[in-house]
Amino acid sequence: MTGLETAAHMTEKPALNTSTRWWLRQDSQSTVIEAPAAHIYALVADLPRMGEWSPECRQVEWTDGSSGPADGATFVGHNQGGPRGLMKWSRRGRVVRADAGREFAFVTEEGGRESTEWRYVLEATERGTRVTESYAVRWIPTWARIVDVPTNRSRELRLAMQHTLEQLKVAAEAAPTAN
């Protein structure tokens, strides 16, 4: 398969509490990448490279003495998206799980509170590694909930996860360590 699979081939059925058009909660997307989990983990956990995969992320910098993926490491991510890419925002974040080759997760802040947790789970398959990217909203302010409705943020995030996984797949399978 190519790195540009259709969404039907790369996604699984969403969980029961997934986002709807009207209320952002949680969602996930999955794909199988023909590369070892350790190699894929090294790519996804290298947050300064996240802009290579994600359509929203433009740049990530480790902060407060953090220099790589480890539980408790902190960072700032700079993003751009929304209608016509006109919205720009930055979020502080903290790594909540750095289990090499298995799982990488971080939580971002909004208004000084933990807001959204992003997670990448890696599972061995016959063809390589199933990578599941997910998010779970812990809290977002009322103004963001209001903006989410007309912009259909849940759809935007679902498409962004598909794009991220497609780009990650291309990069991981092109590398010499993928074989």
Protein Blocks (a to p, Z undefined) as FASTA:
>chain_A
ZZkbcfklmpccddfklccfklcfbdcddddddddfklmmmmmmmmmlmmmmpmkbmbdc
deehiabdcehiacdddddedjhhlaccddddddfbdcehkaccddddeehiafbdcddd
ddddfklpadddddddfbdcfklmmmmmmnommlmmmmmmmmmmmmmmmmmmmpmklZZ
